[in-house]
């Protein structure tokens, strides 16, 4: 069995458990009784269908491959990118209140874009991370009234 089938099996199991748990939710006491279950049920069914599609694709490519090199699972799945993303997310959470939303989000996005877009595109990465951070800050803080930590201003 190919190692890339394992995640599809795990997500299939998770989707089945999630869908079953959704069906066990109590019905709403007011309004339409089944309505609170619609969105979670849709997510569970989507997870089941997507994992079955992934499993079918992996089985199809497994049959078509006769002589493929044996790549370890951690390299096949881009394990280093996943590990770096987890590390950057932890740092982002730790500095969020101290640096404020705009600066911490810009640095986080810059690091993520560096991983996935490469360092040769640093100008585009910087523009995207700054524009996204400022846009979201303006929308949430100014238009929607959601509190986001402000970037500290150093007074000399």
N, C-alpha and C positions, 0 to 999 in steps of 0.2 A: 504494500500500500504506500502511495506517495504521501510524504509528510504534509503537503499542502491540502490534503483532504481532511486532516485533523481539525483545522479551524472551522470548516464547513459543518462537520459533524457536531462540534461543540455549540456552534450557533444554532444548528437545527434543534438540539436538545434544549438550549436556552429559549428558543422561540416556542417550543412545545410547552415548556414549563410556564412561560410568561402568558401564553394564550390560555392555558388551563387555569392559571391564577386569576386572569381577567374574567373568565366565565364564572368563577366562584365569588366574585364581588357581589355585595348585596345590591338589590335593585333600588333605584331612587324612590324616596317616599313621596316626592312631589314631582309633577311634570311627567314626562315619559319615562317609564321604569327602566328601559334598556339604554337610554341615552348616555349615561356616564361610562358605559362600557364600549362605546363605539370607537373612540380614538385609541385606547389601549388595545382593543381587539384588532384594529387595523394595523397597528405596529407589530403585534405578534404574528399576524398572518403574513405581513410583508417580510418579517425576519425569516419565517419558515420558507417562503417562496424564494427569497434571495439566497438562502443557504442551500436549498435544493438546486437552484440554478448554478451556483458556484460548484457544488459537488458534481453536477452533470458535466460542467465545463472541464473540471479537473480529471474526471474519468475519461472524457473524450480525448484530452491531450495525452493522458497516460497511455491510451491504446495506440495513438498515432506515433508515439516516441518509441523507437526501437533501440537506439544507442545514444542516450543522453548522459552527460556527465553528472555525477552524483554531487549536487550542491547541498551543503548543510542547511538546515531549516533556518538558522539564525541569519545566514547570508541571503537566503532566498526571500525572506520576509522583510529585508531592510532593517534588521534588528538594531543597528547602530543609529539609524535615524529615529527609530522609536524611542530608544534609550535617551538620546539627546533631547528629544521633544519632552519626555517626562522630566528630565533634569531642568530644562528651561522653564517648564511649567511650575516646578517647585520653586525655583528662584523668583519667578514672576509673582507667585503667591506671597513669598516672603517680603518682597520689596514694594508691593502694591501700595500699602498705606504710607510708606516712607517717601517714595518717589512721586506718588500721585498717579492718577489714571493715565494721563496722556504720555508722560515720560516712560513709565513702566511698560505700557502697552506697546509703545513705539520700539523700545528695546527688545521686547519679546518677539514682536513681529519681524524685526530686523534679523534676529537670531534664527527664527524659523525660515525666513526667506533665504537666508544664507545657506541653510542646510539643503533646502529643496530647489533653490533657483541658482545657486552658485555665487562665488565671490566676484566673478567677472561682471555681474549685473548689479553691483552695489548701489549705483545711482538710482536705478529703477526700484530696487528694494527699499531704499531710504525714502523715496518719494511716496511709494505705496504705503509704507508703515506710518509715515507722518500724516498723510492725507486721511488714511483710515482712522487713526487714533483721534485726530481733531474732529473729523466728521461725526464719529460715534459720540464723542464727548459733547459736541454741540447739540446733537439730536436728543440724547438722553438727559443731559444736565439742563440745557436751556429750554428745549421745546417740551420735553415730557416731565421735567421737574424731578428727575431721579438724581439722588445725591451720588456723586462720584468724587473720590479724593482728588483735591487739586494738587497740581505740581507745586512743590515748595518754592517760594521766592526768597532768595537770600538778599537781605538788606545790608548794605555796607555803610 
